[in-house]
Amino acid sequence: MWKLVNGKLIQTTDQTRIKFRTNISKTIIEQLNELANKHDTHPNYLIENGLQHVLSQQNVIHFDKKNRPKDRVQYKTTYDKELLEQVKEFSKANNLYINDVIEYSVNFINFNNIKNSSYKHRIEKS
């Protein structure tokens, strides 16, 4: 992102984001990539949107651990730090893994309220 400081643009790292690695279904990742291209966004923004919806609307999720995807691959991206902490607490409270919650949440993406691909290049005033 960019910060406007004394009339000058300075490129900086968004301190509210954190790198996170987990294993997610390859099929889901491919679907997210297609949706991201279609909606001018990034896959991690779609994941975050679904996670926010699940955390704000549902106290409990119904997830059959026997139906976990068999095609999981390593997936590294960045997430909002506060949101990721909430997901960790939620998954622990529901006796699930974080990747279970992430995979579940992709069914709850609100396409009317997603960050576009240029969001990471935004300009903030300091």
N, C-alpha and C positions, 0 to 999 in steps of 0.2 A: 504494500500500500504506500501511498504518498502522504506526506504531511506538509502543510503550508506553514512555514516558520519565517516570520519577518519578511513576507513577500516572496520567499524562495521555496521551491519544491524540493523536498528531501525524501529519498526513498528509504523506507524503514520496514522492519519486520513487524507483523501484527502480533503483539505479545499476548493477545487473547486466544491464540490458536496453539495447538500442541500436536506434535507428530504422534501417531499411534499405528501400531501394526497388529493385525489380527488375521484370522483365516475366515474367508467368506466364500460362499458358493460361486464358482466360476460362471455359472449360468446367470446368477443374479448380477454379477459384475458386468457381464456382457449386456444385460438388459439395461442396467444403469447407464452404461456408456451410450447406448442407443438413445435412451430418454434424454440424457444430457445434451447430446448433439441436436436432438429435435427441439429442445426447449432452451437452447443457448445458455447452458449452465455447466457445472462440473458434477461428477458423480457424488463427491463428498457433500456438496450442497444439498443434493437430493436426499442422501442418507440423513443428514442433519435435520432436514425438514420433516422426514418421517419419524425420526426419533423425538423431535419436539412435540409432534402430535401425539405419539404414544404416551410420552411422559405427562403431558398435560390432560389427556382425556381418559387414560386407563390406569387404574390402580393395580390391576392384575392382568397378565396376558396368559392366554391359553396356548401353550406350545407343547406339542408332542415330541419329546426327546427321541423317540424311536424313529421319527421321520426327518431327522437331521440330514441335510444334503451330504452326499458322498463325494461331491466334486469340489470340496473346499480347497482354495489356494490362498497363499499369503497375499494380503492386501495392505499396502501402506499408504496412508494419506494424513491430512491434518484435519482436526476437528476443533470446534470451539471448546476451550479448556473447561469452562463451567458445565457445558452440556455433557461432555465426556464424564465428568465426575458424577453428574446426576445419573447417567446411564450405568456407571459402575455400581452405585448404590442401589438402583432399581433392579439390576440383574442379580445382585447379591440377595436382596430382599425376596426376589422371586425364585431363588435357587436355580438361576440360569447362567450361562456364559454370556459375555458381552456380545460375541458374534451371533448368538441365538437372538438376542434382542435387536441387533442391527438387521439381521435377515428378516425378522418379523416386521420391523418397522417400514420396510420398503413398500409394504402394501398400504401404507397410510400417508403417502406423499401428497401434499396439496400443491398442485401445479400452478395454482393462482397466486401462490405466495412463496416463490423461490428466488434465491439470489441469482442474478445472471452472471455470465462468465466474466464480465468486466468488473465485478465486485471487488476482486482482489487488487485491482488497479485504482481503487477509489482514492479521492483526495480528502483528507480530514484536516480541519484547522486545529492547531495546537494552542 
